[in-house]
Amino acid sequence: MGERHQAFLVVKIVPHEGTKAKYRCIAAMHHQSCYGRLPLRAVRRFLTLMKKPLHQKIIREELRALDNHYGGWRQTPKIPGNPCPYSSFLLSVSFNIDCSEDIEDAYVSGLGIRPTMLHADMGSFQGDNNTGISVIDVTNPEDPAYCFVRSYSPLSANEYLCVDSSLSKGEHNERYTADIAVAGSLEGERLIGLEVLAEAWPGEYQRRLAMQKKDDDNRDQATGGDDLATSTLISRLSDLTLKPAVDHAITSGDTKDIEQLLWLPGKAEATLAVLKQHSPFPDGAITLLAQVLKQLDSTHVDLSGFSLSGEQLGSLQILGAFDNLEALDLSHNQLLTVNSVRTILESTPTLRHLVLLHSPVSDNDLSSLFRDFPKLFYNLHSLTHPLLLTSKSHIPNAFAIIVPNASNCQLSVASVPFFTPTFLVQALTDYLRTCRGSLFFSYEVANSMLPNAVLSSASRMEPSQTWSTRLVPMVASRSGESAVSGEGWIFGVNSESAYGFFQVQAPGAATAVEESPLDTTSTSSETATGTEQQQEPAQARGRAPSRFSAMLPERHKLTRIDKVLDFSEFLTHLTSEGRTPAPEPAVETLFAVLAELQARDWYNFPLMDLEKANAFLDEYHHTGMFHTTFYKCANPYTLIDTAEGRADYISVLEAAFREEAKPVNPNVPDVSDIIISHWHSDHVGGLPSVLDLLRKLWIERNPTLPYQPPRLHKFPTSPGDVQKAHESHYTLPSILTNLSTSLYTPASSGNPLHDLRDSQVLLPTGLRVLHTPGHTTDSIALHIPQDKALYTADTVLGQGTSVFEDLSSYLVSLKKMLDFNDGEGYTSLYPGHGPVVVKGKELISGYIHHRLEREAQILKVLRTPPPPAGPDGSSANTYWTTWTIVTTLYAAYPESLWLPAAHGVDLHLKKLEKDGVVRRLSGELQHTNWELVDVLPSATPVDRSSSL
């Protein structure tokens, strides 16, 4: 279930080997539940962000890099999937996050930026959606345009609402008024026409464009040309006389006459433009430049495009050009060095904002500066540099937010390389305030990009500044490697909604770690129930483990936390480091939000104790990394799943092969077989990188011997088996198509994949395949007889509950695993995400009980009269809808949990419909009407489970 929507950014760029700019898509994203006025609000948020000059500048830099490099839609050279990561980030945040100070407007949704971003070369209606799409034109970031599209027709905000089936006209006056207000917020914004869509996606819109009568008269045109032309002419004549005068003054070494004219209106700006044309910049013009900067806004200095050496920048400092400096832009200066940046930071304590786009200061240069001279950044509020404009960057950590996602047993991470107390107080206030109505590990909060959104936003220095008008100078990193390795501070929230501020200590000694699966980020899953499970070291199972797991780099071993601080202690500690304290009103606001959270009677945000903090760190090592399991104790290994394809995963895997899993027989490949548990991208996305690594390791050891690549195994799946809602994320076919045949050993049929069968025993390992559909149609479990264990992939998780596509199939699979008894059967579970489960059958029984208990609750609701339809209770509903069932079952929970809960209720109702227990009458999505086929006697979960 879901009211799905896609959003796209389009832009006019010059294609490869072309001369005329044409429209094409540069960013695409999917939202699982975006309907009614929500797309309008999202577009309004994005267009508001576009009003910031810095945002415009960064987007222009991204667009400039695209010219002449890529073909048009579905043409070669093919554009990368996400060619403009900063623009994509702003789009995703706009559609998923609103940390409004007003709790009624606060909004958090989505699955984070990675799972929601689609390929920029996809069709506008290629992804599944049932609430249309949003398209935004950012060709000119200062003047963007938008439209919504339904049935391949561009619509304004008002037109979109009028065709949206969820809009109610007249019966719910408050909602109707709110819809009209949101639509009104987009009045005056430029609209995208059909011709733009047809140029961006010609295969989808050209025919409709040809059928449409062209009407250019309705397009807005610039007017008032005479006055503008006259003004421009006068300006250019003035510039023509100024440039020779400035050049002569510089050549003669006497610029005093020019300096005396700078007070005249427009002279300082015009002189600055003339000076920018000098490259390299002459030393004789430094004094004039200093006077120009003083005449202009001396607190905000834009030196972008100036070719100034480090010595010249130092001279400007000496001449007082930077005395009151708060913001400095040194972009496009090809003479800039990291030492110059260091000098400016050391000598300009008032500097708050620094922009370094398109400069020779490399990512490594800046990372070294963060790591070696952290105090340089104690007063800096924002820094814009390419290193900090993508969430994939691996940066030194100064502060990280790490929070749980109990629904898929992973941790969400956002990390920044520097901070001020003012920045952190603002970010934490935004984060906690937005979480007020939700559980910290609930579906919409834990799956969201909320931590990344708040840590990517600069401090709002003015009391009147709001979240919607904030500055986004960077993108927080999604990597927590530096944080858990001992760099900087962590603000952690565990699955019990307990928090703490701590630093990780990483002693130099290295010993073995307990064995558990390596995990990575996952697709979305439903809200967890929070079943506690025991964890067990491999050695405690009474036999040598048959697999290598948790092969983390040495720096991760024996990490520990020695002290946990609360909010007050943390802020006090920052002051003791010499940092400027946050303003008292901001701190008071933070503590007021904190008090509100701690006054709740459910998950009231206590402080972690030391034991729980270290358990939290251990949870990161278990679940925050990568999903791969080795099987066997010596090469050739069997590798189960390949993670999602992150670069840091490959470095960990390579370290494992070189250390813990070093080949016993160097003339035998490291891996003979790779088993894929199901098609989800976090299990198959790393396949190309893994295969490349395996061939590389072989060639290093045996450069003259032929390479025997591994076999790839998977339970067969046809594209039709993949739910339509997931088609845009079904990447396996394209991965296999693009694989070199030298990287794998194909099946006898020539197919890349060797098909698995239910109950098949894989030799020589003895692994037995169990087909366990439900999570996906191709999901499998693997019985590991030597360990008396089941590898359950995502069908059963180490913590929380799994998402499923078909509840009927899922329950049958759970019962199949529960009853499995091949030889000695099994006791433990090796989940795809989360820790090892010692009492495996108890957990599976709990899964079944939970689902049947929810089913019994739904049936109980359906046996009662539906709730009143009118707000005054004057009229009655004839039937129960999915939504009224949800609001009844979850009445005691925050309303923010109702929408994600509706997905699970819908799946239960579909199962009951398949069982012949309920009947679907009319409506769609959450407004579907249901009735009982017959009044059934009450049945306990135990009674019904016995009949599976």
Protein Blocks (a to p, Z undefined) as FASTA:
>chain_A
ZZddddddddddddehiabdcdddfbdcddfbdghjlmmmmmmmmmmmmmpmklmmmmmm
mmmmmgokaccehiacdddfblclmlmmmmmmmmmgccbfblklgccedjbjklmpccfk
bcfklpgcfebpadddfkbmmlccddddeehiacdfklmmmmmmkbcghjammlmmmmmm
mmmmmgoiacddfklmmmmmmmlmmmmmmmpccdfklpccdehklmmmmmmmmmmmmmmm
mmmmmmmmmmnopaklmmmmmmpghklmmmmmmmmmpccddfklmmmmmmmmmmmcfkbc
cfehiacdfklmmmmmmnopmmmgcbdcfehiakbcfklmmmmmmmmmkbmbdcdehifb
dfklmmmmmmmmmmlmmmpmbdcdfklmcfkbccddfbdcddddfknopacddddfbdcf
klmmmmmmmmmmmmmmpcfkbmklmmmcklmmmmmpccdfbfkbcfklmccfbccdfbfk
lmmnogajdddddfkopacdddddddfbdcdddddddddddddddddehiacddddfkln
opacfbdehiacfklgopacfbdcdfklmmmmmmmnopacddfklmmmmmmmmmmmmmpc
ghghpaddfklmmmmmmmmmmmmmcccddedjbdcdddehjbjopaklmmmmmmmmmmmm
ocfblmbcfblbdcdfbfbfklmmmmmmmmmmmmmmmmmmmmmbccdddddddddddfkl
pcfklmmmmmklmmmmmpcfklpccdfkopabdcddehiacdfklpacdddehjbmmbcc
dddfknopacekjmbcfehjdddfblklmmmmmmmmmmgcghjlpabdcdfbdcddfblm
lmmmmmmmmmmmmmmmmmmmmmpccddfbfnopaccfbdcfklmmmmmmmmpcfklmmmm
mmmmmmmmmmmmmnomaccfbdchjllccddfbdcddddfklmmmmZZ
